Amino acid sequence: QVQLVESGGGLVQPGGSLRLSCVASQSVDRYLEMAWYRQAPGKEREFVASIYWTGGSTLYADSVKGRFIVSRDSARNTMYLQMNNLKPDDTAVYYCNLYQYWGRGTQVSVSS
């Protein structure tokens, strides 16, 4: 069983930045990939970004490409999501995912 805990969400103005963190309760070195998803009110959960734990290759949804950066710190069992130039459409609960494991999410609100 792996517990995932997200943090770093909050309220930010359009054009602002936030950095989300996801800490795993144990080493995830034996897993291939971790990912970020998000769910806006009234919408389905959608893929945001993922990172291969070994090698660090990344993948992004078109809607965040060029604005978000996913990274990881293997020594801290932590994945990050640097979110720049935030837009109101980025407002959602952001979830960390490791295969069948999900965190509880952290709220990101973008509004003036």
C-alpha positions as CSV (number, residue, x, y, z in Angstrom):
1,Q,0.0,0.0,0.0
2,V,1.4,3.4,-1.0
3,Q,0.0,6.6,0.4
4,L,0.3,9.8,-1.7
5,V,-0.1,13.2,-0.2
6,E,-0.3,16.4,-2.3
7,S,0.3,19.9,-1.2
8,G,1.0,23.4,-2.5
9,G,-2.4,24.3,-3.9
10,G,-4.0,27.7,-3.3
11,L,-5.6,30.8,-4.8
12,V,-3.5,32.7,-7.4
13,Q,-4.2,35.4,-9.9
14,P,-4.1,34.7,-13.7
15,G,-0.5,34.7,-14.8
16,G,0.7,33.6,-11.4
17,S,2.6,30.4,-10.5
18,L,2.3,27.6,-8.0
19,R,4.4,24.5,-7.2
20,L,2.6,21.3,-6.2
21,S,4.3,18.5,-4.4
22,C,3.3,14.8,-4.1
23,V,5.1,12.8,-1.4
24,A,4.9,9.0,-1.4
25,S,5.0,7.0,1.8
26,Q,7.6,4.7,0.5
27,S,10.2,4.4,-2.3
28,V,8.6,4.3,-5.8
29,D,11.8,3.3,-7.6
30,R,10.2,0.0,-8.6
31,Y,7.4,1.8,-10.4
32,L,7.7,3.0,-13.9
33,E,5.8,6.2,-13.9
34,M,3.9,8.8,-11.8
35,A,1.4,11.3,-13.0
36,W,-0.7,14.4,-12.2
37,Y,-4.4,14.5,-13.0
38,R,-6.9,17.2,-12.3
39,Q,-10.7,17.5,-12.0
40,A,-12.6,20.7,-12.5
41,P,-16.1,21.2,-11.1
42,G,-18.6,19.4,-13.3
43,K,-15.9,17.8,-15.5
44,E,-14.2,14.4,-15.7
45,R,-10.8,13.9,-14.2
46,E,-8.1,14.5,-16.9
47,F,-4.5,13.8,-17.4
48,V,-2.1,16.7,-16.8
49,A,1.5,15.4,-16.9
50,S,3.6,12.3,-16.1
51,I,7.2,11.4,-15.5
52,Y,9.1,8.2,-15.8
53,W,10.8,7.6,-12.5
54,T,14.0,6.2,-14.1
55,G,15.4,8.6,-16.7
56,G,12.9,11.4,-16.1
57,S,11.1,11.4,-19.4
58,T,8.0,13.6,-19.3
59,L,4.7,13.8,-21.0
60,Y,2.2,16.7,-21.0
61,A,-1.4,17.4,-21.9
62,D,-1.6,19.9,-24.8
63,S,-3.5,22.3,-22.5
64,V,-0.5,22.7,-20.2
65,K,2.5,22.2,-22.5
66,G,5.0,25.0,-22.2
67,R,3.5,26.2,-18.9
68,F,3.8,23.3,-16.5
69,I,6.9,21.3,-15.6
70,V,6.8,17.9,-13.9
71,S,9.9,16.7,-12.0
72,R,10.9,14.3,-9.3
73,D,13.3,13.8,-6.4
74,S,13.9,10.1,-6.0
75,A,15.7,10.5,-2.7
76,R,12.6,12.2,-1.2
77,N,10.0,10.0,-3.0
78,T,8.5,13.3,-4.2
79,M,7.0,14.4,-7.5
80,Y,6.5,18.1,-8.3
81,L,4.4,20.1,-10.7
82,Q,5.6,23.7,-11.4
83,M,2.7,25.6,-12.8
84,N,3.4,28.9,-14.5
85,N,1.3,31.4,-16.4
86,L,-1.8,30.0,-14.7
87,K,-5.2,30.5,-16.3
88,P,-8.7,30.4,-14.9
89,D,-9.2,27.1,-16.8
90,D,-6.5,25.6,-14.7
91,T,-8.8,25.8,-11.7
92,A,-9.3,22.2,-10.4
93,V,-8.4,19.7,-7.8
94,Y,-5.0,18.3,-8.7
95,Y,-4.3,14.6,-7.9
96,C,-1.2,12.6,-7.7
97,N,-1.4,9.1,-9.3
98,L,0.8,6.1,-9.0
99,Y,-0.9,3.3,-10.9
100,Q,-3.8,2.2,-8.6
101,Y,-2.9,4.7,-5.9
102,W,-4.4,8.2,-5.7
103,G,-3.8,11.1,-3.4
104,R,-6.7,13.1,-1.9
105,G,-5.9,16.1,-4.1
106,T,-5.0,19.7,-3.6
107,Q,-7.2,22.6,-4.7
108,V,-5.9,25.1,-7.2
109,S,-8.0,28.2,-7.9
110,V,-7.0,30.8,-10.5
111,S,-9.0,34.0,-10.2
112,S,-8.6,37.7,-10.2
